[in-house]
Structure formats: C-alpha cells, structure tokens
Amino acid sequence: MYLKKLSYFSLGLLLSTNGFALDKVIYGDDNRLDIFEVKNPLHLKLAQSTAAMVPLSRISENGDEVIFSPSSLESDGICSDEKFAKQMTAAMCSGFLVGNQYLVTAGHCITSAEDCQSNAWVFDYAQTSDSVSSPKMTKSQVYKCAQIISRTLDRSTENDYALIKLDRPVSDRSPLSFRKTGKVASKQELVVIGHPSGLPTKVSDQAFVRSNSNKYFFQANLDTFGGNSGSAVFDSKTGMIEGILVRGERDYELDSVSNCYRPKKCEMDSCRGEDVTRITNIKELKTL
C-alpha cells in the first residue's frame, strides 16, 4: 500500500495502525491554508515560530542557499486533482519554538540521539505564492538538534512529546506562549500549524476540542496528516499553545477507480478524532 510514500515517510508517520503516530484526516471542510492564503494576522505570526523536521540527507547547500531534494504528493501516489498534490514534500515531522534555543515536537519524531543528529529544523518552509516550486531557503533558517532535553513515548498513558535544544539561539522570531497550568476548555476553538504529509507550512483552523477527559491528551477534529506530528495546537483566539498533535485517523484511502489515494473525510463529530498531548505534561518547560 502506497509504497513510494513509504520509501520516504516512515511507516509510523503515515500509514501506521499502532498506538502511536496514527495518521490524520479531514473533518468537515478542508481548512488547510498556505501561508499566502492566511488572512488572520495572529495565525501568521504564530506560523513564523513553527518549524519542519527535514532529514539532513535531503538538504544540500549552494553558497548561502539551502536546496531540498523533495518529492511531491502526486508522485507519491496522491490523486493529481487533490489539494496540494503538486506541492513539494520534504518534512518528516513538525515542531515549534518555546524558548530562544528550545523546540517541542512529538516524542515519536525524535526517538534517539541518532534522530537528533540526522535531522534539521527548518523555519519558514512555506509557500509564499501559488507557485508549485520548492520554497527558497537560506542557511540562517536551518537549525540542528544539539540535545534531547526531555522525551516521553509511553504506551500505557499514550503520553508523547519531546523537548530539544537547538544548535544555536533563534534570534529572528519569538518563542511561542504556552499553557502552564490547568487545561484547555471543552469545545475550545483551535488552530493547528505544521507540515501535513511533509508539505510546506499549512494553517488549519475552525476545529474544536471534542473530548477533554484524559489526563495526558485531549481529542479534537483538526485537519491533520502524517507530518503534522509535533505540530503546535493553539487556542485560535489567543494564540496560546494547548498541546502537541500526535495521533489520529488514518489519513488516506485508496480510490480504486482512479488508482490513487485521497484524504479520508469525516463529519466534524465522527471518526476517532485527533489526539493532542497536553503541553502541561512537559515539566521542563517550567524552567525555561
């Protein structure tokens, strides 16, 4: 199933059916927007402090320019008439800035020191126009993982997060604000910012908390896919981070007529929902 995609995205990120990194889905309308389409100034500002995890093996340099060797959704088996099918894909996971040198992602994205060393964190990996060409990047936008500060991937509680230290301070954008006590309100309106299916930054709003009883995570109807793992989930109105996108519905289904894959679609209150690790689980954030 979807073999070309599996050659790039790990099985756990896109097509897993295990307890962690289950894939994601569209709830109701597809609310994913490219950066150049976003009108909300708060959401645009939040996006500046989110990052893509890109394997170093897919990055080369030409002077100050950074060049990715990406694929595309279409070439990886997604139906060519689907949204974003022709855009380039380079990211494996998503993350977000919580201190001038600290970034949060999902625990299943960074599982070892080797993962830390073999992946870069890229800010501004985004479409600034409707062009399908790969975004232009410079070395100043690319950071490496220097150290895993804290990480949890617990199958009994399904707690899933990682806090990492970058190789140098980030001085050209602000760390994001996050909840320190309490928990998100039930039915709270949410927005998620990250890299669904490895695409350039997508902002997806008009979601809300569906289930809020679990100690370690809440569930929401966010439009997310493999590659969104590690994305920041915000209070849509205030911009405060409520959690980390970590699991959800299977994201693509085979269209047997067209012999390609299409996003799975659910009603707003149907399917399993997307799991969001509570940001308050990361105790080390209190000391930043």
Secondary structure, DSSP 8 states (H G I E B T S, - for coil): --HHHHTTS-HHHHT--SSSS----EESS--EEEGGG---HHHHHHHTTEEEEEEGGGEEEETTEEEE--EETTTTTB-TTSTTTTSEE--SEEEEEEETTEEEE-TTT--SHHHHHHEEEEET---SSS--S---EEGGGEEEEEEEEEEEE-TTT--EEEEEEESS---SS----B--SS---TT-EEEEEE-GGG-S-EEEEEEEEEE---SSEEEE-----TT-TT-EEEETTT--EEEEEEE-S--EEEETTTTEEEE-EE-TT-SS-EEEEEGGG-GGGGG-
